[in-house]
C-alpha cells in the first residue's frame, strides 16, 4: 500500500471570522498519486488548496477546525514559505507570473543556489520546449497557455514533492489543456512527483487521476476511483455532459430522489 503523503481531516476554513467556506473536508493523497478535486465555482476547491499551501491568510481566512498532515506532521497553521520548504508548492489559478520579467528571470527568481537553479531551469525547458524558445520574452507578452507553462515551471524551480495545481484548464482551449496535462503526466512520471489537481473539467481530470473527490458547497459529497465516479449516475449527469438546467450536484441528487419517489 502506498504511503499517505498528505492527509486532510475534517477541515474547516472560515473567512473574516464569520463565513465558513470549507466544512468537514477530509481527503488523502498517496505518495506518487494524482488526485483530483472536482466541483463548480464556489465549491470550496481553491480554498482547500490554499489552506494546504498556507496562503489563506492573505484572504483574511483561517483554519478553524480540523488538521492537515504532511508526512505525518501537522502543517495547517504554518506560513507559506515554511510549507514550500517542506516540499508543497502551489500553482495558483489565473497563472500568476511576474509580468515585467522575462521567462528566464521568472525562473531565476527561485531562491536556489546557482548551480541547482540552472539545473532546475534546464529541466523546466526540457518539459516545456516552448518556454526555452521564449526565455528572453517578458512574461506579460505570453499567451495564456505559455503563462500556464511558466507558472508550472516556476513551481518546479522549488523542487516540490507535492504539486498543487489550481484550475489548469481555466480559460484555455481544449487542445492546449490536453497538451499541458500530458506535460504534467510526464513530470509526475519522470520526477516521481505527487499531484493534487483542482479542476472544473471533470472529464479531463478523470482521464488522468488515480482518485477523485467531488466538492459542493464546501463539503466533499462523493469520492472514489475514476471508474466509480464516471459511472455514478449523478456525476455523469451533472459533470459529464448531462442537463444544464439544474445548477448543482445537490440539486441533481434532490431531483433524482424526487423522480424515484414520485415515479
C-alpha positions as CSV (number, residue, x, y, z in Angstrom):
1,X,0.0,0.0,0.0
2,X,1.3,3.5,-0.9
3,X,2.4,5.8,1.8
4,X,0.0,8.6,2.6
5,X,1.9,11.8,1.8
6,X,-1.0,14.3,2.6
7,X,-4.0,13.7,4.8
8,X,-6.7,16.3,5.4
9,X,-9.0,15.6,8.3
10,X,-12.4,17.4,8.9
11,X,-11.0,20.7,7.6
12,X,-13.0,23.9,8.3
13,X,-11.9,27.2,6.8
14,X,-13.6,30.5,7.8
15,X,-13.3,33.8,6.0
16,X,-13.4,37.1,8.0
17,X,-14.2,35.0,11.1
18,X,-17.8,34.6,10.1
19,X,-18.1,32.9,6.6
20,X,-17.5,29.2,6.6
21,X,-16.2,28.3,3.1
22,X,-15.0,24.7,3.8
23,X,-16.6,22.4,6.3
24,X,-15.6,18.9,7.3
25,X,-13.4,18.2,4.3
26,X,-11.3,15.0,4.5
27,X,-9.1,13.6,1.8
28,X,-5.9,11.6,1.3
29,X,-3.1,11.9,-1.3
30,X,-0.8,8.8,-1.5
31,X,2.8,9.4,-2.5
32,X,3.2,9.3,-6.3
33,X,-0.5,9.6,-7.0
34,X,-2.5,12.1,-9.0
35,X,-5.6,13.0,-7.0
36,X,-8.3,15.3,-8.4
37,X,-10.8,17.6,-6.6
38,X,-13.8,18.3,-8.8
39,X,-16.6,20.8,-8.5
40,X,-18.1,24.0,-9.8
41,X,-17.2,27.6,-8.9
42,X,-17.7,28.3,-5.2
43,X,-17.5,24.6,-4.2
44,X,-14.5,25.3,-1.9
45,X,-11.8,23.6,-4.1
46,X,-9.4,26.6,-4.3
47,X,-9.9,27.4,-0.6
48,X,-8.9,23.8,0.2
49,X,-5.7,24.1,-1.8
50,X,-4.9,27.5,-0.3
51,X,-5.3,26.0,3.2
52,X,-2.9,23.2,2.4
53,X,-0.3,25.6,0.9
54,X,-0.7,28.1,3.7
55,X,-1.9,31.0,1.6
56,X,-5.3,31.5,3.1
57,X,-4.1,34.2,5.5
58,X,-3.7,36.6,2.5
59,X,-7.5,36.4,2.1
60,X,-8.3,37.0,5.8
61,X,-9.1,33.4,6.2
62,X,-8.0,30.7,8.7
63,X,-8.3,27.1,9.5
64,X,-10.7,27.0,12.4
65,X,-11.1,23.2,12.8
66,X,-9.5,20.0,11.6
67,X,-6.0,19.1,10.7
68,X,-3.6,18.9,7.7
69,X,-0.9,16.3,7.9
70,X,2.1,16.2,5.6
71,X,4.5,13.3,6.0
72,X,2.8,12.7,9.4
73,X,3.3,16.2,10.7
74,X,0.6,18.9,11.2
75,X,1.0,21.9,9.0
76,X,-2.3,23.7,9.0
77,X,-1.1,26.9,10.7
78,X,2.3,27.2,9.1
79,X,3.2,30.1,6.9
80,X,3.5,29.6,3.1
81,X,7.3,29.8,3.0
82,X,7.7,27.0,5.5
83,X,5.2,24.8,3.7
84,X,7.0,25.4,0.5
85,X,10.3,24.5,2.2
86,X,8.7,21.2,3.2
87,X,8.1,20.4,-0.4
88,X,4.5,21.5,-1.1
89,X,4.2,24.1,-3.9
90,X,1.1,25.7,-5.3
91,X,0.4,26.6,-9.0
92,X,-2.4,29.1,-8.4
93,X,-5.3,29.7,-10.8
94,X,-5.1,32.5,-13.4
95,X,-1.4,31.8,-13.9
96,X,0.4,34.2,-11.5
97,X,3.7,35.2,-13.1
98,X,6.0,38.3,-12.9
99,X,4.7,40.1,-16.0
100,X,7.6,42.6,-16.2
101,X,10.3,39.9,-16.0
102,X,11.4,37.7,-18.8
103,X,10.7,34.0,-18.8
104,X,14.2,33.3,-17.7
105,X,14.1,35.9,-15.0
106,X,10.8,34.4,-13.7
107,X,12.6,31.1,-13.3
108,X,15.7,32.7,-11.9
109,X,13.6,34.2,-9.1
110,X,13.6,30.9,-7.3
111,X,15.7,31.0,-4.1
112,X,18.1,28.2,-5.0
113,X,21.9,28.1,-5.2
114,X,23.3,29.0,-8.6
115,X,24.2,25.5,-9.9
116,X,20.9,24.0,-8.7
117,X,18.9,26.8,-10.1
118,X,20.5,26.4,-13.5
119,X,19.9,22.6,-13.4
120,X,16.2,23.1,-12.4
121,X,15.7,25.7,-15.1
122,X,17.1,23.4,-17.8
123,X,14.7,20.7,-16.6
124,X,11.8,23.1,-16.9
125,X,12.9,23.9,-20.5
126,X,13.0,20.1,-21.2
127,X,9.4,19.7,-20.1
128,X,8.3,22.9,-21.9
129,X,10.5,23.5,-25.0
130,X,8.2,26.3,-26.0
131,X,9.5,28.3,-23.0
132,X,13.1,27.7,-24.0
133,X,12.4,29.4,-27.3
134,X,10.8,32.3,-25.4
135,X,13.2,32.7,-22.5
136,X,14.0,36.3,-23.4
137,X,10.4,37.4,-23.7
138,X,8.6,39.3,-21.0
139,X,6.0,37.2,-19.3
140,X,3.3,39.8,-19.8
141,X,3.6,39.2,-23.5
142,X,3.0,35.5,-23.3
143,X,-0.2,33.8,-24.3
144,X,-2.5,32.2,-21.7
145,X,-1.1,28.8,-22.3
146,X,2.5,30.0,-22.2
147,X,1.8,31.7,-18.9
148,X,0.4,28.5,-17.5
149,X,3.6,26.7,-18.6
150,X,5.7,29.3,-16.9
151,X,3.6,29.1,-13.7
152,X,4.1,25.4,-13.6
153,X,7.8,25.8,-14.5
154,X,8.2,28.4,-11.7
155,X,6.7,25.9,-9.2
156,X,9.1,23.2,-10.4
157,X,12.0,25.5,-9.6
158,X,11.1,25.0,-5.9
159,X,11.8,21.2,-6.4
160,X,8.4,20.1,-4.9
161,X,7.4,16.7,-3.8
162,X,3.8,17.6,-3.8
163,X,2.5,19.9,-6.6
164,X,-0.9,21.6,-6.1
165,X,-2.4,22.7,-9.4
166,X,-5.4,25.0,-9.3
167,X,-7.7,25.1,-12.4
168,X,-5.2,24.0,-15.1
169,X,-7.9,24.4,-17.8
170,X,-9.3,27.8,-16.9
171,X,-9.6,30.0,-20.0
172,X,-7.6,27.7,-22.3
173,X,-8.5,25.9,-25.5
174,X,-9.2,22.1,-25.1
175,X,-6.2,21.1,-27.2
176,X,-3.8,23.2,-25.2
177,X,-5.3,21.8,-21.9
178,X,-4.7,18.3,-23.2
179,X,-1.0,19.2,-24.0
180,X,-0.5,20.7,-20.6
181,X,-2.0,17.7,-18.9
182,X,0.4,15.5,-20.9
183,X,3.3,17.6,-19.6
184,X,2.1,17.2,-16.0
185,X,1.9,13.4,-16.5
186,X,5.4,13.4,-17.8
187,X,6.6,15.5,-14.8
188,X,4.9,13.1,-12.5
189,X,6.3,10.0,-14.2
190,X,9.9,11.3,-14.7
191,X,10.3,13.1,-11.4
192,X,8.2,10.8,-9.2
193,X,6.1,13.7,-8.2
194,X,2.8,13.6,-6.4
195,X,0.0,15.9,-7.7
196,X,-3.2,17.3,-6.2
197,X,-5.3,18.8,-9.0
198,X,-8.3,21.1,-8.6
199,X,-10.4,21.1,-11.8
200,X,-13.8,22.0,-13.1
201,X,-13.2,19.9,-16.2
202,X,-14.2,16.6,-14.7
203,X,-13.9,14.6,-17.9
204,X,-10.3,15.6,-18.4
205,X,-9.4,15.2,-14.7
206,X,-10.9,11.7,-14.5
207,X,-8.9,10.6,-17.5
208,X,-5.6,11.0,-15.6
209,X,-6.5,10.8,-11.9
210,X,-5.9,7.8,-9.7
211,X,-8.7,9.0,-7.3
212,X,-11.2,11.8,-7.2
213,X,-13.2,13.9,-4.7
214,X,-16.3,15.9,-5.7
215,X,-16.9,19.0,-3.7
216,X,-20.1,21.0,-3.4
217,X,-20.9,24.0,-1.1
218,X,-17.7,23.5,0.9
219,X,-18.1,19.8,1.5
220,X,-17.0,16.5,-0.1
221,X,-20.2,14.9,-1.4
222,X,-18.6,11.9,-3.2
223,X,-15.2,10.3,-3.7
224,X,-13.9,7.2,-5.5
225,X,-11.8,5.9,-8.3
226,X,-12.3,7.5,-11.8
227,X,-14.3,4.4,-12.8
228,X,-16.7,4.8,-9.9
229,X,-17.1,8.5,-10.5
230,X,-17.6,8.2,-14.2
231,X,-20.3,5.6,-13.8
232,X,-22.0,7.3,-10.9
233,X,-25.4,8.5,-12.2
234,X,-25.3,11.9,-10.6
235,X,-21.8,12.7,-11.6
236,X,-22.4,11.5,-15.1
237,X,-25.5,13.7,-15.4
238,X,-24.1,16.9,-13.9
239,X,-20.4,16.9,-14.7
240,X,-20.0,14.7,-17.8
241,X,-22.5,16.2,-20.2
242,X,-25.9,16.0,-18.7
243,X,-28.7,18.6,-18.4
244,X,-27.6,22.2,-17.8
245,X,-30.9,23.1,-16.3
246,X,-30.0,22.0,-12.7
247,X,-27.4,24.2,-11.1
248,X,-25.7,22.0,-8.6
249,X,-24.8,18.4,-7.7
250,X,-27.1,18.7,-4.7
251,X,-30.0,19.7,-6.9
252,X,-29.2,16.7,-9.1
253,X,-29.4,14.4,-6.1
254,X,-32.7,16.0,-4.9
255,X,-34.1,15.8,-8.4
256,X,-33.2,12.1,-8.6
257,X,-34.7,11.3,-5.2
258,X,-37.9,13.1,-6.3
259,X,-38.1,11.3,-9.6
260,X,-37.6,7.9,-8.0
261,X,-40.1,8.8,-5.2
262,X,-42.9,10.0,-7.5
263,X,-42.1,7.8,-10.5
